[in-house]
Amino acid sequence: MVKRPSIKGRGKKILFEESVKSLEEKLEEEKVKIKKKAGKREVENEKIKEAEVKIIKEKDFEEEHPLLTKEPFFKVSVCLSEKENEFLDLLGKRAKLTGGNKIPKNMIIRSFVKAFMDVELDTTGLKIKDDKILFERVIDFIKK
């Protein structure tokens, strides 16, 4: 017959506390594992979303760029003031300064035109010398 030590009084309490601590530690370890798995999934999901956005942007660029789609386009001369010309030049150079390439003025102007093709700009009743009125309407539209 094997004698077993009897657990009385304080011994039961210590044994119980130790078992609770070990269970809590195991629970914390499981939580950490779950958080790591969830974190990995979030990172993977973000990478997938970034890749999808990149692919969509590349497709849009290929579809819209006239030199790549062999879509006919017309050369148009635009008269700009010195201030307007400098603005376009600085806008194109800003892309280069931030790690990209210099954007040509014609590309900037084309993007402005494409942006206004999709909106309903009010041009009713305008005459040739009403450029200020058109400018105010454009500004009002942008502020909306």
DRENMARBA-406561 format. One record per atom (N, C-alpha, C): atom name; x, z, y. Coordinates in Angstrom, 2 decimals. Layout:
BEGIN
<"CA" <X Z Y>> ...
END
This chain:
BEGIN
<"N" <0.83 0.00 -1.15>> <"CA" <0.00 0.00 0.00>> <"C" <0.90 0.00 1.25>> <"N" <0.59 -0.90 2.15>> <"CA" <1.39 -1.05 3.36>> <"C" <0.74 -0.27 4.47>> <"N" <1.56 0.52 5.12>> <"CA" <1.04 1.28 6.25>> <"C" <1.11 0.43 7.50>> <"N" <0.06 0.37 8.15>> <"CA" <0.02 -0.38 9.42>> <"C" <-0.01 0.63 10.55>> <"N" <0.69 0.29 11.61>> <"CA" <0.63 1.23 12.73>> <"C" <-0.76 1.20 13.35>> <"N" <-1.24 2.33 13.67>> <"CA" <-2.56 2.39 14.26>> <"C" <-2.44 2.22 15.77>> <"N" <-3.37 1.47 16.31>> <"CA" <-3.39 1.22 17.74>> <"C" <-4.47 2.11 18.33>> <"N" <-4.01 3.11 19.05>> <"CA" <-4.97 4.04 19.63>> <"C" <-4.76 4.12 21.12>> <"N" <-5.80 4.37 21.82>> <"CA" <-5.76 4.64 23.25>> <"C" <-5.06 3.58 24.07>> <"N" <-3.89 3.98 24.60>> <"CA" <-3.16 3.14 25.52>> <"C" <-2.59 1.89 24.85>> <"N" <-2.26 1.96 23.61>> <"CA" <-1.71 0.83 22.88>> <"C" <-2.70 -0.33 22.83>> <"N" <-3.97 -0.02 22.64>> <"CA" <-5.01 -1.07 22.63>> <"C" <-5.07 -1.77 23.99>> <"N" <-4.98 -0.97 25.03>> <"CA" <-5.07 -1.52 26.38>> <"C" <-3.90 -2.46 26.65>> <"N" <-2.68 -2.05 26.27>> <"CA" <-1.49 -2.89 26.48>> <"C" <-1.59 -4.18 25.67>> <"N" <-2.00 -4.05 24.42>> <"CA" <-2.16 -5.22 23.56>> <"C" <-3.19 -6.19 24.14>> <"N" <-4.29 -5.66 24.63>> <"CA" <-5.34 -6.47 25.22>> <"C" <-4.82 -7.18 26.48>> <"N" <-4.09 -6.44 27.34>> <"CA" <-3.56 -7.03 28.57>> <"C" <-2.57 -8.14 28.26>> <"N" <-1.73 -7.94 27.26>> <"CA" <-0.76 -8.97 26.88>> <"C" <-1.45 -10.22 26.35>> <"N" <-2.49 -10.03 25.57>> <"CA" <-3.20 -11.20 25.05>> <"C" <-3.91 -11.95 26.18>> <"N" <-4.45 -11.20 27.14>> <"CA" <-5.10 -11.84 28.29>> <"C" <-4.08 -12.62 29.10>> <"N" <-2.90 -12.04 29.34>> <"CA" <-1.85 -12.72 30.09>> <"C" <-1.41 -14.00 29.39>> <"N" <-1.24 -13.92 28.09>> <"CA" <-0.81 -15.12 27.36>> <"C" <-1.89 -16.21 27.42>> <"N" <-3.17 -15.79 27.34>> <"CA" <-4.25 -16.77 27.46>> <"C" <-4.28 -17.39 28.86>> <"N" <-4.06 -16.55 29.90>> <"CA" <-4.04 -17.06 31.27>> <"C" <-2.89 -18.04 31.47>> <"N" <-1.72 -17.72 30.89>> <"CA" <-0.57 -18.61 31.00>> <"C" <-0.86 -19.95 30.33>> <"N" <-1.46 -19.91 29.17>> <"CA" <-1.81 -21.14 28.47>> <"C" <-2.81 -21.96 29.28>> <"N" <-3.78 -21.26 29.89>> <"CA" <-4.78 -21.93 30.72>> <"C" <-4.11 -22.60 31.91>> <"N" <-3.17 -21.90 32.56>> <"CA" <-2.45 -22.47 33.71>> <"C" <-1.64 -23.70 33.28>> <"N" <-0.99 -23.61 32.12>> <"CA" <-0.23 -24.74 31.62>> <"C" <-1.13 -25.95 31.39>> <"N" <-2.30 -25.72 30.84>> <"CA" <-3.25 -26.80 30.60>> <"C" <-3.73 -27.41 31.92>> <"N" <-3.96 -26.55 32.92>> <"CA" <-4.38 -27.04 34.24>> <"C" <-3.29 -27.92 34.85>> <"N" <-2.03 -27.47 34.73>> <"CA" <-0.92 -28.25 35.27>> <"C" <-0.83 -29.60 34.57>> <"N" <-0.98 -29.60 33.26>> <"CA" <-0.94 -30.86 32.51>> <"C" <-2.04 -31.80 32.96>> <"N" <-3.24 -31.25 33.13>> <"CA" <-4.38 -32.07 33.56>> <"C" <-4.14 -32.63 34.95>> <"N" <-3.60 -31.78 35.86>> <"CA" <-3.32 -32.25 37.22>> <"C" <-2.27 -33.35 37.22>> <"N" <-1.24 -33.20 36.37>> <"CA" <-0.21 -34.24 36.29>> <"C" <-0.79 -35.55 35.80>> <"N" <-1.65 -35.47 34.79>> <"CA" <-2.28 -36.69 34.27>> <"C" <-3.16 -37.33 35.34>> <"N" <-3.94 -36.49 36.05>> <"CA" <-4.81 -37.01 37.11>> <"C" <-3.97 -37.62 38.23>> <"N" <-2.85 -36.97 38.57>> <"CA" <-1.96 -37.50 39.61>> <"C" <-1.40 -38.84 39.22>> <"N" <-0.98 -38.98 37.95>> <"CA" <-0.46 -40.25 37.47>> <"C" <-1.52 -41.33 37.55>> <"N" <-2.74 -40.96 37.19>> <"CA" <-3.84 -41.94 37.25>> <"C" <-4.09 -42.37 38.69>> <"N" <-4.07 -41.40 39.62>> <"CA" <-4.30 -41.74 41.03>> <"C" <-3.21 -42.67 41.54>> <"N" <-1.96 -42.38 41.18>> <"CA" <-0.85 -43.24 41.61>> <"C" <-1.01 -44.63 41.01>> <"N" <-1.37 -44.69 39.73>> <"CA" <-1.56 -45.99 39.09>> <"C" <-2.71 -46.75 39.74>> <"N" <-3.81 -46.03 40.05>> <"CA" <-4.95 -46.68 40.71>> <"C" <-4.56 -47.21 42.09>> <"N" <-3.76 -46.41 42.84>> <"CA" <-3.32 -46.87 44.15>> <"C" <-2.44 -48.11 44.03>> <"N" <-1.54 -48.12 43.05>> <"CA" <-0.68 -49.28 42.85>> <"C" <-1.49 -50.52 42.50>> <"N" <-2.50 -50.34 41.67>> <"CA" <-3.37 -51.45 41.29>> <"C" <-4.11 -51.98 42.52>> <"N" <-4.64 -51.05 43.35>> <"CA" <-5.36 -51.48 44.56>> <"C" <-4.44 -52.22 45.51>> <"N" <-3.19 -51.72 45.69>> <"CA" <-2.24 -52.40 46.57>> <"C" <-1.92 -53.79 46.05>> <"N" <-1.76 -53.92 44.74>> <"CA" <-1.47 -55.23 44.15>> <"C" <-2.65 -56.18 44.37>> <"N" <-3.87 -55.67 44.19>> <"CA" <-5.05 -56.51 44.40>> <"C" <-5.13 -56.98 45.84>> <"N" <-4.88 -56.07 46.79>> <"CA" <-4.92 -56.44 48.21>> <"C" <-3.86 -57.49 48.52>> <"N" <-2.67 -57.32 47.95>> <"CA" <-1.60 -58.28 48.18>> <"C" <-1.97 -59.65 47.64>> <"N" <-2.56 -59.68 46.45>> <"CA" <-2.97 -60.95 45.84>> <"C" <-4.06 -61.61 46.69>> <"N" <-5.02 -60.82 47.15>> <"CA" <-6.10 -61.36 47.98>> <"C" <-5.54 -61.93 49.27>> <"N" <-4.61 -61.21 49.91>> <"CA" <-4.02 -61.71 51.15>> <"C" <-3.26 -63.01 50.91>> <"N" <-2.52 -63.08 49.79>> <"CA" <-1.78 -64.30 49.49>> <"C" <-2.72 -65.47 49.25>> <"N" <-3.83 -65.21 48.55>> <"CA" <-4.81 -66.27 48.31>> <"C" <-5.43 -66.74 49.60>> <"N" <-5.80 -65.77 50.49>> <"CA" <-6.39 -66.14 51.77>> <"C" <-5.42 -66.98 52.58>> <"N" <-4.15 -66.59 52.59>> <"CA" <-3.16 -67.33 53.36>> <"C" <-3.02 -68.75 52.81>> <"N" <-2.98 -68.88 51.49>> <"CA" <-2.84 -70.20 50.88>> <"C" <-4.06 -71.07 51.16>> <"N" <-5.25 -70.45 51.15>> <"CA" <-6.46 -71.22 51.35>> <"C" <-6.62 -71.64 52.80>> <"N" <-6.22 -70.76 53.75>> <"CA" <-6.49 -71.03 55.15>> <"C" <-5.38 -71.79 55.86>> <"N" <-4.16 -71.65 55.42>> <"CA" <-3.06 -72.27 56.15>> <"C" <-3.13 -73.79 55.99>> <"N" <-3.23 -74.52 57.12>> <"CA" <-3.43 -75.97 57.04>> <"C" <-2.27 -76.72 56.40>> <"N" <-1.07 -76.21 56.52>> <"CA" <0.07 -76.91 55.92>> <"C" <0.08 -76.76 54.41>> <"N" <-0.48 -75.67 53.89>> <"CA" <-0.50 -75.45 52.45>> <"C" <-1.70 -76.10 51.79>> <"N" <-2.82 -76.19 52.50>> <"CA" <-4.02 -76.76 51.89>> <"C" <-4.12 -78.27 52.15>> <"N" <-3.20 -78.79 52.95>> <"CA" <-3.20 -80.21 53.32>> <"C" <-4.51 -80.61 54.00>> <"N" <-5.09 -79.65 54.69>> <"CA" <-6.30 -79.88 55.47>> <"C" <-5.89 -80.55 56.78>> <"N" <-6.63 -81.54 57.22>> <"CA" <-6.24 -82.18 58.48>> <"C" <-6.38 -81.22 59.66>> <"N" <-5.42 -81.25 60.57>> <"CA" <-5.53 -80.44 61.77>> <"C" <-5.05 -81.26 62.95>> <"N" <-5.46 -80.84 64.14>> <"CA" <-5.23 -81.62 65.34>> <"C" <-4.30 -80.86 66.28>> <"N" <-3.47 -81.61 66.96>> <"CA" <-2.60 -81.01 67.96>> <"C" <-3.37 -80.98 69.27>> <"N" <-3.42 -79.81 69.86>> <"CA" <-4.16 -79.61 71.11>> <"C" <-3.21 -78.96 72.10>> <"N" <-3.16 -79.47 73.30>> <"CA" <-2.32 -78.81 74.30>> <"C" <-3.18 -77.83 75.09>> <"N" <-2.60 -76.68 75.33>> <"CA" <-3.32 -75.60 76.02>> <"C" <-2.52 -75.23 77.25>> <"N" <-3.18 -75.16 78.37>> <"CA" <-2.52 -74.75 79.61>> <"C" <-2.66 -73.25 79.77>> <"N" <-1.54 -72.56 79.84>> <"CA" <-1.53 -71.10 79.98>> <"C" <-0.74 -70.70 81.20>> <"N" <-1.12 -69.57 81.77>> <"CA" <-0.33 -69.04 82.88>> <"C" <0.95 -68.44 82.32>> <"N" <1.88 -68.11 83.19>> <"CA" <3.14 -67.53 82.74>> <"C" <2.90 -66.19 82.04>> <"N" <1.98 -65.42 82.57>> <"CA" <1.65 -64.11 82.00>> <"C" <1.07 -64.26 80.58>> <"N" <0.16 -65.22 80.41>> <"CA" <-0.45 -65.45 79.09>> <"C" <0.58 -65.94 78.08>> <"N" <1.47 -66.83 78.55>> <"CA" <2.53 -67.34 77.69>> <"C" <3.46 -66.22 77.24>> <"N" <3.84 -65.34 78.17>> <"CA" <4.71 -64.20 77.84>> <"C" <4.02 -63.27 76.85>> <"N" <2.71 -63.06 77.03>> <"CA" <1.97 -62.20 76.10>> <"C" <2.05 -62.75 74.68>> <"N" <1.80 -64.05 74.52>> <"CA" <1.87 -64.65 73.19>> <"C" <3.29 -64.56 72.61>> <"N" <4.27 -64.77 73.46>> <"CA" <5.66 -64.71 73.00>> <"C" <6.01 -63.28 72.55>> <"N" <5.63 -62.29 73.33>> <"CA" <5.92 -60.89 72.96>> <"C" <5.15 -60.47 71.71>> <"N" <3.93 -60.96 71.57>> <"CA" <3.13 -60.65 70.39>> <"C" <3.81 -61.19 69.14>> <"N" <4.35 -62.39 69.24>> <"CA" <5.06 -62.98 68.10>> <"C" <6.37 -62.26 67.81>> <"N" <7.08 -61.84 68.85>> <"CA" <8.36 -61.15 68.66>> <"C" <8.17 -59.74 68.12>> <"N" <7.05 -59.11 68.45>> <"CA" <6.79 -57.74 67.99>> <"C" <6.76 -57.67 66.47>> <"N" <6.27 -58.71 65.83>> <"CA" <6.25 -58.74 64.37>> <"C" <7.67 -58.73 63.81>> <"N" <8.56 -59.45 64.46>> <"CA" <9.95 -59.51 64.00>> <"C" <10.63 -58.16 64.19>> <"N" <10.36 -57.50 65.30>> <"CA" <10.97 -56.20 65.57>> <"C" <10.52 -55.12 64.60>> <"N" <9.36 -55.31 64.01>> <"CA" <8.83 -54.31 63.07>> <"C" <9.09 -54.70 61.61>> <"N" <10.02 -55.61 61.39>> <"CA" <10.43 -55.93 60.03>> <"C" <9.87 -57.22 59.46>> <"N" <9.08 -57.94 60.22>> <"CA" <8.53 -59.20 59.73>> <"C" <9.28 -60.39 60.29>> <"N" <8.57 -61.48 60.44>> <"CA" <9.13 -62.69 61.04>> <"C" <8.46 -62.94 62.38>> <"N" <9.11 -63.72 63.23>> <"CA" <8.50 -64.08 64.51>> <"C" <7.31 -64.99 64.23>> <"N" <6.20 -64.65 64.83>> <"CA" <4.98 -65.43 64.62>> <"C" <4.91 -66.49 65.72>> <"N" <4.74 -67.76 65.35>> <"CA" <4.65 -68.80 66.38>> <"C" <3.35 -68.69 67.18>> <"N" <3.43 -69.15 68.42>> <"CA" <2.26 -69.07 69.31>> <"C" <1.07 -69.82 68.75>> <"N" <1.31 -70.98 68.14>> <"CA" <0.18 -71.76 67.62>> <"C" <-0.55 -71.00 66.50>> <"N" <0.19 -70.22 65.73>> <"CA" <-0.44 -69.42 64.67>> <"C" <-1.32 -68.32 65.28>> <"N" <-0.84 -67.70 66.35>> <"CA" <-1.61 -66.66 67.02>> <"C" <-2.89 -67.25 67.61>> <"N" <-2.75 -68.37 68.28>> <"CA" <-3.93 -69.02 68.90>> <"C" <-4.92 -69.45 67.83>> <"N" <-4.41 -70.01 66.71>> <"CA" <-5.32 -70.40 65.61>> <"C" <-6.07 -69.20 65.08>> <"N" <-5.38 -68.05 64.95>> <"CA" <-6.07 -66.87 64.42>> <"C" <-7.13 -66.37 65.40>> <"N" <-6.85 -66.45 66.71>> <"CA" <-7.87 -66.08 67.69>> <"C" <-9.09 -67.00 67.58>> <"N" <-8.84 -68.29 67.43>> <"CA" <-9.95 -69.25 67.31>> <"C" <-10.75 -68.97 66.04>> <"N" <-10.06 -68.73 64.92>> <"CA" <-10.76 -68.44 63.67>> <"C" <-11.59 -67.18 63.77>> <"N" <-11.07 -66.17 64.49>> <"CA" <-11.81 -64.92 64.66>> <"C" <-13.11 -65.16 65.41>> <"N" <-13.08 -66.03 66.43>> <"CA" <-14.29 -66.28 67.21>> <"C" <-15.20 -67.32 66.57>> <"N" <-14.73 -68.00 65.54>> <"CA" <-15.60 -68.95 64.83>> <"C" <-16.70 -68.21 64.06>> <"N" <-16.38 -67.00 63.59>> <"CA" <-17.32 -66.25 62.76>> <"C" <-18.28 -65.38 63.55>> <"N" <-18.17 -65.36 64.87>> <"CA" <-19.04 -64.50 65.68>> <"C" <-19.95 -65.36 66.54>> <"N" <-21.00 -64.75 67.00>> <"CA" <-21.94 -65.46 67.87>> <"C" <-21.65 -65.07 69.31>> <"N" <-20.80 -65.84 69.96>> <"CA" <-20.45 -65.59 71.35>> <"C" <-21.43 -66.34 72.24>> <"N" <-21.97 -65.64 73.23>> <"CA" <-22.97 -66.22 74.11>> <"C" <-22.29 -67.13 75.14>> <"N" <-22.50 -68.44 75.00>> <"CA" <-21.95 -69.40 75.96>> <"C" <-23.06 -70.16 76.69>> <"N" <-24.28 -69.67 76.60>> <"CA" <-25.40 -70.38 77.23>> <"C" <-25.27 -70.37 78.75>> <"N" <-25.49 -71.52 79.34>> <"CA" <-25.53 -71.66 80.79>> <"C" <-24.17 -71.66 81.47>> <"N" <-23.08 -71.73 80.73>> <"CA" <-21.77 -71.71 81.36>> <"C" <-21.40 -73.09 81.89>> <"N" <-20.70 -73.09 83.01>> <"CA" <-20.21 -74.33 83.59>> <"C" <-18.68 -74.31 83.56>> <"N" <-18.04 -75.40 83.94>> <"CA" <-16.59 -75.54 83.83>> <"C" <-15.84 -74.44 84.59>> <"N" <-16.32 -74.06 85.75>> <"CA" <-15.61 -73.09 86.57>> <"C" <-16.02 -71.64 86.28>> <"N" <-16.75 -71.41 85.21>> <"CA" <-17.22 -70.06 84.88>> <"C" <-16.30 -69.35 83.89>> <"N" <-14.99 -69.53 84.04>> <"CA" <-14.07 -68.90 83.09>> <"C" <-14.09 -67.38 83.19>> <"N" <-14.34 -66.83 84.38>> <"CA" <-14.42 -65.38 84.53>> <"C" <-15.64 -64.82 83.80>> <"N" <-16.73 -65.55 83.88>> <"CA" <-17.95 -65.11 83.20>> <"C" <-17.73 -65.13 81.69>> <"N" <-17.11 -66.19 81.19>> <"CA" <-16.81 -66.27 79.76>> <"C" <-15.88 -65.13 79.34>> <"N" <-14.86 -64.86 80.16>> <"CA" <-13.94 -63.76 79.87>> <"C" <-14.70 -62.43 79.79>> <"N" <-15.61 -62.19 80.73>> <"CA" <-16.40 -60.94 80.71>> <"C" <-17.27 -60.87 79.46>> <"N" <-17.85 -61.98 79.06>> <"CA" <-18.68 -62.00 77.85>> <"C" <-17.83 -61.70 76.60>> <"N" <-16.62 -62.26 76.57>> <"CA" <-15.72 -62.00 75.44>> <"C" <-15.36 -60.51 75.40>> <"N" <-15.02 -59.95 76.55>> <"CA" <-14.66 -58.52 76.61>> <"C" <-15.85 -57.66 76.20>> <"N" <-17.06 -57.99 76.67>> <"CA" <-18.24 -57.24 76.28>> <"C" <-18.47 -57.32 74.78>> <"N" <-18.25 -58.51 74.22>> <"CA" <-18.44 -58.68 72.77>> <"C" <-17.43 -57.83 71.99>> <"N" <-16.20 -57.83 72.44>> <"CA" <-15.15 -57.06 71.75>> <"C" <-15.45 -55.57 71.83>> <"N" <-15.95 -55.10 72.95>> <"CA" <-16.23 -53.67 73.12>> <"C" <-17.39 -53.19 72.29>> <"N" <-18.26 -54.10 71.85>> <"CA" <-19.42 -53.71 71.04>> <"C" <-19.00 -53.22 69.74>> 
END
